[in-house]
Amino acid sequence: MPQIDLPLEKLYAYEGINPKPADFEQYWERALNEMKSVDPQVELIPAQFQVPFAECFHLYFTGVRGARIHAKYIRPKGQNKPHPAILQFHGLSMDSGDWQDKVAYAALGVSVVSMDCRGQGGLSEDVGSVKGNTLHGHIIRGIDNDPDDLLYRHMFLDAAQLAGIVIGMPEVDPTKVAAIGISQGGGLTLACGALEPRVSKLAPVYPYLSDYLRVWEMDLDVAAYEEIRTYFRKFDPQHKRKNEVFEKLGYIDIQHLAPRIKGEVMMATGLMDTITPPSTQFAAFNKITSPKRVEIYPDFAHEWLPGFADKTMTFIAEWL
């Protein structure tokens, strides 16, 4: 078969090349302290969509920098004891999706919380104001400001904060909370599990937001990573600030957060993926020290991976 990245045996050994800032751990401890200082002011509003076996709500909470974050929340009816819950994260520019694709888990007796990322297709707010280009812009949003202003910092914290809210719900078993997502959602799944290590199962599909320098050196800073190329073309056309830029991106590189994950991980990767190249995914996967496995799809790219949704449901249903 054709090969667009490293051979599989080298993928399992690949450690990533994007630099990790020297103060990375302090950066995220400071970020988590900021998150914990926020009163989330959780609000549940019954949704118009309802089904006989579950209750559907719009869940709102206040995240860092004062943004009001929205999620869909479905909880099964008739549960007399705490039950498992799933955090669901969506792909780039999309939203939390329809209620319909979540009710299968509720029918099993599992609650589902699906977050809208700030500044994308859903109902969450993006209240930040930063310098520089935002044309394509979420990876580089805030890169000309202090690193604490990076937009994905805030989104990673939103995911962790929502996980903490769900873990604290009286109807939820705090030992049985999972995170799932595809592409950007896969990256947020890993970030969530790293920043809220009580998340005990993670099922990311070809996670995005990893090893930015590798993407750039592969000349694949197009599509989902196009904003990196746009940034250099408009603001550093001779690459004089290359090292500075990629080091700052290292703060929001999930490969550097991955060692913090405590939950069990089941990742899916298509070896023909030119959107989130396999090596960038393995840069994160190989740094995870908790129980883990990866489901390989040799002939598939950044697309639906047949059977993995069923594998994910089985992975979660082990709790039942």
N, C-alpha and C positions, 0 to 999 in steps of 0.2 A: 504494500500500500504506500501511497505518497507520505512524505514526512515533512511537516511544517515546523517542527521544533526538535528538541533533543530526543534520542531514543528512550524508550520507557525505562530501561535500567538506569540511565543517567538522570531521568526525572526524579527517581526515588532517592537520588543522592544530591540533587541540586539544592543549594542553600540561599540563592538569591544574591543580587548585586546592588540593590538600592541601598545607599548608606543609611545607617541608624544614627540619629543624633545622640551626642554624648549624654544629654540630659533627658533622654526619652522617658525613663521611668519617673523622674520628677515631674515631667510635663504631664503625664497621665494621672499621677497622684494629685497634682494641683487641679486638673480638670475634674476628677472625681469628687474632690472636696467642693469645688464650685457646684457641681450637680447636686450633691447632698445638702447644700445650703438652700436650695430652691424649694419653696412650698409648692408641691405639684398641683394642688387645688383640683383634685380629680373630680370629674363630673360625668355621670352616666345619663344619657338621654335615650329613651326607648325609640327604636327605629320604626319606620313605617313597615319595612319588611319584617315579617314574623313567620315562624313555622311552628307546628303543633308541639314538637319535642324539644324546643330550645327557645331562649329569650335572646333577642338581638338588640344591641345598644350602640349608639355612638359614644365613644369614650374620649374625653378631652383631658389633657393635663398640661401644665406649664413646664416647659423645658428651660435649659440655660438660655440666658440673654432675653428671657421674657417671652419667648415664642410659645404660642398655644398650639399644641400638637394633637392631632386627631388619629384615632384608630377605630376600626370596627371590632366589636366585642360580641361573641356568641357564646353563651353558656347553656349547657344542657339543663332541662327541667328535671325535677324529681330526684336529684342527687342528694343523698342523706349524709354523705361524708365527703371530705375533700378529695378532689379528683385531679387528673393531669391537665396541663394546659400547654398550648403551643403559641409561640410568637412567630408571626409570619411577616417577612420583609419582601418588598417588591423590587422589580428591576428599574433601571435608570429611566427617569422621566415619567414613569407610570404612577399608579396609585394602588390603594389597598384592594381594588378589584370588587367584583360582585359578591354579594352575600352567599350566593348559590354554591361557590366552590369551597366554602368552609363548613357547610352543614354536615358533610359526611363525617367529619371528626366529632361534631356535636352529637350526631346519632350514635357514635361509639361511647359517648360519655366524657368527651374531652372538650374543654373550653378552647376557643381560638381568639387570639387578639392580633389584628392585622394593621400595622402602622402605615400611615401616609408620611413619607419623607418630606421634611420641610423644603419648600421651594420647588416641588415637583408637581405631579398631576393631581394630587388630592387636596384635602381640606386643611392641612397643616400650614402654619404661618412661617414665612421667612422674613424676620424683622431686622436682620443685620444690615449694616452699611459698611462697605469696604472700598478701598481704592482699587483701581485697575479694571482689567477686562472681566466681564461676566457674560460675554457673548455665548460661549459654549459651556461654560464655566464652573462646574461645582468642584472638581478636583483642585483647580487653581483659585477658587474663590477665597480671598483673604491672603494670598501668597505674598502680596506686597505690604501686608500689615504684620503685626506681631503674630507669631505662630498660634497664639491662643485664639486668633480670629479665623482660623481655617474652618470652612463650612463643614467639612466632613468630621472634624472634631465634634461639632455640635450634633451632627446626625448620629455619630457613634454613641455619644452620651444620651441622646434621645432613646436609642435602642436599649441601652443599659438601664436607664431610668424607668422605661416602660416595663422591663423585666422585673425590676424591683417592686414596682406597683403590683404586677400580677402575682409575684411570689407572696406578697403580703395580703392578697385577697383571702377572706375566710373560706371561700368555696374551693380554693386551689390547694393541692398538696405541694408544699414548697420544695419537696425532694423530687418532683416529677414535672419539671418545666423544660420544654424543648424550644429550639429555635430552628426555623427553616427559611429558605429563600433561594432565589435563582439570580445569578449574575451580581448586580449591585446588592440584591437581597442575600446572596451567598456571602458577600463581603461583610454585610451588616450582621449576618448570623455569627460569623467568626468574631467580629468586633464585640458583639453583644456578649458572647460566651467568655470573652477575655476580660471585659470590664465588669461583668456580673457573673463571677465564676460559679454561682449556685445554679446556673442553667446547666442541666445535667445530660441533655442530648442535643446534638447539633447535626443538621443535615443540609449542608451548603451544596449548591449546584454551580459548577464552574465560577467560583468566586472572583469578583472584580475588586479593584483597589489594592492590588498587590504588585510589588516589584516594578515600580514605574520606570526605572532606568532600563530594565530588561526590555520592556515594551518599546521604549524609545530606541534602544540599540538594535532591536529586530526590525525597525522601520514599520512598526505596527501601531504607531501613535496616530491612528485614524479611527473612525467610528467612535467607540466609547471613550477612547483616549485622545481624541483629536485635539482637545483643548490644550494639551501639552505642546503639541506642534504649533498651534495658533499662538500660544503665549510666547514661544521663542521667536516666531516670525515677526510678531508685533513689538515685543518688548526687549528681546535680547537676540537680535538677528545674527550676531557673530558668536553666540554661545559663551560670552565672557563670564556669565553668572551661572553656568551649567552646574557646577558643584554645589553652589549655594541653593539653587532651586531644588535639586534632587534631595539634598540633605533636608530641606524644609519639608518636602513631600514625605520624607521618612517618618515624620510624626504621625501621618495618617496612612501609613503602609501596614496592612493587616498582618504581613509576615512578622513584623516586630512585636505585634500584640499577641500572636499565636501562642507563645510559651506560657501565657497566663491562663489559657483554657484548662479547665478541670473536667469538663463533661466529655462523654463519649461522642466521637465524631464519625459520621459516615458521609464522605464527600463523593460527588460524581463529576467526572471529567471526560470531555470529548477530545480525543487526540488531534482532531483536525480543526480545533478552535483557533481562529485568527483574531478574535475579538478580545478574549482574555486568554492569551497563549498558555498552554499547559504548564510550561516551566514557571510562569508567574504563580499559578495555582499551587504547584508543588513547593514553591519557595515558602508559602505559608504552611501547607500540610506537613512538610518535613520538620517544622519547628514545633509542632504540637507534640506534647509529651504524654498526654492522656491516651486512653484506648482509642484507636482510630483505624479506619480502613477507607479505601477509595475504590469506587466502582468505575471501571474503565470502559469507555465506548470508543473503540478504535476508529470507526468510520464516521463519527459524528462531530459536528462543529458546535457553534453557539446556537443551539436549537433544542427542541424538545427531545429528551432522552427517554426512549421507550422503556416503560417498566419502572423507572426510578420513583415516580410518585407512589406506586404500589409498594416499593421497597421502603419508602419513607413511612407510609402508613403502618406497615408491619413493624418497622423500627420503633415507632411510637406505641403501637398496640402491645408491645412486650410488657408494658406497664399494666395492662389490663388483665 
